[in-house]
Amino acid sequence: MEIPNELNNLSELQNNFSKKKKDAKKIIILSLFFLLLVATIYLLFSYLKTQKELSMLKDPVAQEAALKVENDKLIQKIGKLIELSTTEDPVVGTVNDAASLAQQQKFFVNAKNGDKVLIYKDKALIYRPDNNKLINVGPVYIDSTSTTDISSNK
């Protein structure tokens, strides 16, 4: 009579194994579904953010506003390093070809690509955002002898 008892135990073990196997499949399927759901939500938000940025880049008014905000932040950072004029807005630029500028004007000798240039009526500044450092400050000279007649092209 031991054989039927062992068969019952064996069939119980098989049933338990198949239940555990089914449970494991359910867990795997639910985990994959959850991961897919999280990935879909992430991609959706990334897509929406990109679309918002793209529409902002297409709109000149929005571009100008974003540039104004960026320049104001830059002026505030530089204002912590040196006293700046609060009555006038500077012309803000970025150094793209430092070697060429250095050949044209000694003011740009220590400038690197990516440095920011602020030009006021009376002074100009070169600022390096990477290490929050003023590279050069100097006066602005306007050459009044070189005038060009724009209306001469008829």
C-alpha positions in Angstrom: 0.0 0.0 0.0 3.0 2.2 0.0 3.0 2.7 -3.7 -0.4 4.5 -4.0 0.7 6.7 -1.1 3.9 7.6 -3.0 1.9 8.2 -6.2 -0.4 10.5 -4.3 2.6 12.4 -3.0 4.1 12.5 -6.5 0.9 13.8 -8.0 0.6 16.4 -5.2 4.2 17.5 -5.9 3.4 17.8 -9.7 0.3 19.9 -8.9 2.2 22.2 -6.6 5.0 22.5 -9.2 2.5 23.4 -11.9 0.8 25.9 -9.7 4.1 27.5 -8.8 5.0 27.5 -12.5 1.7 29.3 -13.4 2.2 31.8 -10.6 5.7 32.5 -11.8 4.4 33.1 -15.3 1.8 35.5 -13.9 4.4 37.4 -12.0 6.7 37.6 -15.1 3.8 38.8 -17.3 2.7 41.4 -14.7 6.3 42.6 -14.3 6.7 43.0 -18.1 3.4 44.8 -18.3 4.4 47.2 -15.5 7.8 47.9 -17.1 6.1 48.5 -20.5 3.7 50.9 -18.8 6.5 52.8 -17.1 8.5 53.0 -20.3 5.4 54.2 -22.3 4.7 57.0 -19.7 8.4 58.1 -19.8 8.5 58.2 -23.6 5.2 60.1 -23.7 6.4 62.8 -21.3 9.7 63.0 -23.2 7.8 63.4 -26.4 5.6 66.2 -25.0 8.6 68.0 -23.6 10.4 67.9 -26.9 7.3 69.1 -28.7 7.0 72.0 -26.3 10.7 72.9 -26.9 10.3 72.6 -30.6 7.3 74.9 -30.7 9.2 77.4 -28.6 12.2 77.3 -31.0 9.9 78.0 -34.0 8.3 81.0 -32.3 10.6 84.1 -32.6 8.9 85.9 -29.7 9.5 82.9 -27.4 13.1 82.6 -28.6 13.6 86.3 -27.7 12.1 85.8 -24.3 14.2 82.7 -23.6 17.3 84.6 -24.7 16.4 87.5 -22.5 16.0 85.2 -19.4 19.3 83.5 -20.2 21.1 86.8 -20.6 19.6 88.2 -17.3 20.9 85.1 -15.5 24.3 85.6 -17.0 24.3 89.3 -16.0 23.3 88.3 -12.5 26.2 85.8 -12.2 28.7 88.3 -13.5 27.3 91.0 -11.3 28.4 88.9 -8.3 32.0 89.1 -9.6 32.2 92.8 -10.7 30.0 95.9 -10.4 27.9 96.2 -13.6 25.8 99.1 -14.9 22.1 98.8 -14.0 21.0 101.6 -16.3 21.9 99.9 -19.6 21.6 96.5 -21.0 24.8 95.0 -22.5 25.2 93.4 -25.9 25.8 89.7 -25.0 27.7 87.4 -27.3 29.5 84.0 -27.3 33.1 83.5 -28.5 32.9 81.0 -31.3 36.4 81.4 -32.9 38.8 82.5 -30.2 41.9 82.2 -32.3 40.6 84.5 -35.0 39.4 87.1 -32.5 42.8 87.0 -30.7 44.5 87.8 -34.0 42.2 90.7 -34.6 42.2 92.2 -31.1 44.5 91.7 -28.2 41.5 91.9 -25.8 40.6 88.3 -26.8 44.1 86.8 -26.3 43.0 84.6 -23.3 39.5 83.9 -24.5 38.4 80.4 -25.3 35.5 79.2 -27.4 32.3 79.2 -25.4 33.3 82.3 -23.3 30.6 85.0 -23.0 31.3 88.6 -24.0 29.3 91.5 -22.5 29.7 94.9 -24.2 28.6 98.1 -22.5 29.0 101.6 -23.8 32.2 102.1 -21.8 33.6 98.6 -21.1 33.7 95.1 -22.3 34.0 91.9 -20.3 35.0 88.3 -21.2 33.4 85.7 -18.8 34.1 82.0 -18.7 31.0 80.2 -17.4 32.8 76.9 -16.9 34.7 78.1 -13.9 32.8 81.3 -13.1 35.7 83.6 -13.8 36.3 87.0 -15.5 38.9 86.5 -18.2 39.3 90.2 -19.2 37.8 93.6 -18.7 38.6 96.6 -20.8 37.4 99.9 -22.1 35.4 100.2 -25.3 36.8 102.5 -28.0 34.6 103.5 -30.9 36.4 104.5 -34.0 34.6 107.6 -35.2 36.8 108.0 -38.3 35.5 105.0 -40.1 32.1 105.9 -41.4 30.3 104.1 -44.2 27.7 105.7 -46.4 25.0 103.1 -46.6 22.9 105.0 -49.1 25.7 105.0 -51.7 24.4 101.6 -53.2 21.7 102.8 -55.6 
